[in-house]
Amino acid sequence: MILLDAPGVIPKGEEDKDGLILRNAIKVHEGIEDVVGPVSDLLSKVEMTDVCKLYHIAQYKTSGDMLAQLAKKKAALRAGGEAGIEDAARTVLRDFMNGKLKYFTPAPKATIADSDSD
């Protein structure tokens, strides 16, 4: 048996735009209006320790807190010193699509009906 791994693959189930972005069906640079939503969804699935290690940030309570820390770390500040949350969110999505941010789901278990078809 050969096991293939593809970063950014989330099992089909939700057909909302966030799910399509995380499955890499919609590219990050293709005019996505809300990039924070998919990142919030992603951060609820990945381990906080992995995120903190990758970006060298402190533990966070919310996805907004994580994105603010990342924006400050990457010096992605807007006018007035306001954190560039959208830029930080795009960074997280790009890193996820490129395999830097690890997340996987176990393969579905075979059912009796599946094994009968062999």
Contacts in CASP RR format, 6 or more apart in sequence:
PFRMAT RR
TARGET T0000
AUTHOR 0000-0000-0000
METHOD contacts of the structure
MODEL  1
MILLDAPGVIPKGEEDKDGLILRNAIKVHEGIEDVVGPVSDLLSKVEMTD
VCKLYHIAQYKTSGDMLAQLAKKKAALRAGGEAGIEDAARTVLRDFMNGK
LKYFTPAPKATIADSDSD
5 104 0 8 1.000
7 96 0 8 1.000
7 97 0 8 1.000
7 98 0 8 1.000
7 99 0 8 1.000
8 22 0 8 1.000
8 23 0 8 1.000
8 24 0 8 1.000
8 96 0 8 1.000
8 97 0 8 1.000
8 99 0 8 1.000
8 103 0 8 1.000
9 23 0 8 1.000
9 24 0 8 1.000
10 19 0 8 1.000
10 22 0 8 1.000
10 23 0 8 1.000
10 103 0 8 1.000
10 105 0 8 1.000
11 105 0 8 1.000
11 108 0 8 1.000
12 23 0 8 1.000
17 26 0 8 1.000
17 32 0 8 1.000
17 34 0 8 1.000
17 38 0 8 1.000
18 37 0 8 1.000
18 38 0 8 1.000
18 41 0 8 1.000
19 25 0 8 1.000
19 38 0 8 1.000
19 41 0 8 1.000
20 26 0 8 1.000
21 28 0 8 1.000
21 32 0 8 1.000
21 35 0 8 1.000
21 38 0 8 1.000
21 93 0 8 1.000
22 38 0 8 1.000
22 41 0 8 1.000
22 42 0 8 1.000
22 96 0 8 1.000
24 97 0 8 1.000
26 32 0 8 1.000
28 35 0 8 1.000
28 90 0 8 1.000
28 93 0 8 1.000
28 94 0 8 1.000
28 97 0 8 1.000
32 38 0 8 1.000
35 86 0 8 1.000
35 89 0 8 1.000
35 90 0 8 1.000
35 93 0 8 1.000
36 63 0 8 1.000
36 64 0 8 1.000
36 67 0 8 1.000
36 85 0 8 1.000
36 86 0 8 1.000
36 89 0 8 1.000
37 63 0 8 1.000
37 89 0 8 1.000
38 89 0 8 1.000
38 93 0 8 1.000
39 63 0 8 1.000
39 67 0 8 1.000
39 89 0 8 1.000
39 92 0 8 1.000
39 93 0 8 1.000
40 63 0 8 1.000
40 64 0 8 1.000
42 92 0 8 1.000
42 93 0 8 1.000
42 96 0 8 1.000
42 101 0 8 1.000
42 103 0 8 1.000
43 51 0 8 1.000
43 63 0 8 1.000
43 66 0 8 1.000
43 92 0 8 1.000
44 63 0 8 1.000
45 103 0 8 1.000
46 101 0 8 1.000
46 102 0 8 1.000
46 103 0 8 1.000
48 59 0 8 1.000
48 60 0 8 1.000
50 101 0 8 1.000
50 102 0 8 1.000
51 57 0 8 1.000
51 60 0 8 1.000
51 66 0 8 1.000
51 101 0 8 1.000
52 58 0 8 1.000
52 59 0 8 1.000
52 60 0 8 1.000
54 95 0 8 1.000
54 100 0 8 1.000
54 101 0 8 1.000
55 69 0 8 1.000
55 70 0 8 1.000
55 73 0 8 1.000
56 73 0 8 1.000
57 66 0 8 1.000
57 69 0 8 1.000
57 70 0 8 1.000
57 73 0 8 1.000
58 69 0 8 1.000
60 66 0 8 1.000
60 69 0 8 1.000
64 85 0 8 1.000
67 83 0 8 1.000
67 84 0 8 1.000
67 85 0 8 1.000
67 88 0 8 1.000
67 89 0 8 1.000
67 92 0 8 1.000
68 83 0 8 1.000
68 85 0 8 1.000
68 88 0 8 1.000
70 76 0 8 1.000
70 88 0 8 1.000
70 91 0 8 1.000
70 92 0 8 1.000
71 77 0 8 1.000
71 83 0 8 1.000
71 84 0 8 1.000
71 85 0 8 1.000
71 87 0 8 1.000
71 88 0 8 1.000
72 83 0 8 1.000
74 87 0 8 1.000
74 88 0 8 1.000
74 91 0 8 1.000
76 83 0 8 1.000
76 84 0 8 1.000
76 87 0 8 1.000
76 88 0 8 1.000
76 91 0 8 1.000
77 83 0 8 1.000
77 84 0 8 1.000
78 84 0 8 1.000
92 101 0 8 1.000
95 101 0 8 1.000
96 103 0 8 1.000
END
